[in-house]
Amino acid sequence: MAITVTEAAANHISHYLENRGKGLGIRLGVKTSGCSGMAYVLEFVDELSNDDQVFPSHGVQIIVDEKSLVYLDGTELDFVKEGLNEGFEFNNPNIKDQCGCGESFNV
């Protein structure tokens, strides 16, 4: 099981962790939401839980709890800029369907 991060995403995460002044990394998880069933959640991590899996990449740590890892295994986290828009992009091979707005997915 693995989660990967592109260099662009790692640089963005690293910048925010430095500005924040603390943090072990960023948590990638899922929650029940949206019209397709699940949505991604990103949050800073200051302390690890017993069921956390840590995936170091490009100098940052991506932390995923065991329940979310089932849905996220193989996901690549990227940070993209397109014109005036920028944000994280989740390349998840487990997705079977996505809602039209791109906010939620199901596996």
C-alpha positions in Angstrom: 0.0 0.0 0.0 1.3 3.4 -0.9 0.5 7.1 -1.3 2.8 9.2 -3.5 3.3 13.0 -3.8 4.6 14.9 -6.7 7.4 17.4 -6.2 5.0 20.3 -6.8 2.7 19.1 -4.1 5.6 18.4 -1.7 6.9 21.9 -2.2 3.4 23.4 -1.6 2.9 21.3 1.6 6.4 22.1 2.8 5.8 25.8 2.4 2.6 25.7 4.4 4.2 23.7 7.2 7.1 26.2 7.4 4.7 29.1 7.6 2.6 27.3 10.2 5.7 26.7 12.3 4.9 23.2 13.4 3.5 19.9 12.1 4.7 16.4 11.2 3.0 16.4 7.8 -0.4 16.5 6.2 -3.2 14.0 6.6 -5.0 12.7 3.6 -8.3 11.1 4.3 -11.8 10.5 3.1 -15.2 11.4 4.6 -18.8 10.6 3.5 -20.0 13.5 1.5 -21.3 14.8 -1.8 -23.5 13.3 -4.4 -21.1 10.4 -5.2 -20.4 9.3 -1.7 -16.9 10.3 -0.6 -14.8 13.4 -0.5 -11.1 14.0 0.2 -9.9 15.6 3.4 -6.6 17.4 3.9 -5.5 18.6 7.3 -2.2 19.3 9.2 -1.0 16.6 11.6 0.8 17.5 14.8 0.5 14.1 16.5 0.3 10.6 15.0 -2.5 8.2 16.0 -2.0 4.4 16.5 -3.7 3.5 13.2 -1.8 6.1 11.1 0.4 5.0 8.1 3.2 7.4 7.2 4.3 7.9 3.6 7.4 10.1 3.2 8.0 11.6 -0.2 10.1 14.6 -1.4 10.8 15.7 2.2 7.2 15.7 3.5 5.1 13.1 5.2 1.6 12.1 4.1 -0.3 10.5 6.9 -3.3 8.3 6.2 -5.5 6.4 8.8 -6.2 2.7 8.1 -9.8 3.2 7.2 -9.1 5.8 4.6 -6.1 3.9 3.2 -8.5 1.3 1.7 -10.0 4.0 -0.6 -6.7 5.8 -1.2 -4.2 3.1 -1.9 -2.1 4.0 -5.0 -3.2 7.7 -5.0 -0.8 10.3 -6.2 -1.3 13.8 -4.7 -0.3 16.6 -7.1 -0.5 20.4 -7.0 -1.5 22.0 -10.2 -1.8 25.6 -11.5 -4.0 26.2 -14.5 -4.4 29.9 -15.4 -5.7 31.7 -12.3 -6.7 28.4 -10.6 -4.5 26.3 -8.4 -5.1 23.4 -6.0 -4.5 19.8 -5.1 -5.3 17.1 -7.6 -5.9 13.5 -6.5 -5.0 10.8 -9.0 -6.8 7.9 -7.4 -6.8 4.6 -9.3 -9.6 3.3 -7.1 -12.3 5.7 -8.3 -15.2 4.1 -10.2 -17.3 7.2 -10.6 -17.1 11.0 -9.8 -19.8 13.6 -9.5 -20.0 16.3 -12.2 -18.5 19.0 -10.0 -15.5 16.9 -9.1 -16.1 17.3 -5.3 -16.9 13.7 -4.5 -16.3 10.1 -5.8 -17.1 6.5 -5.1 -15.0 3.3 -5.3 
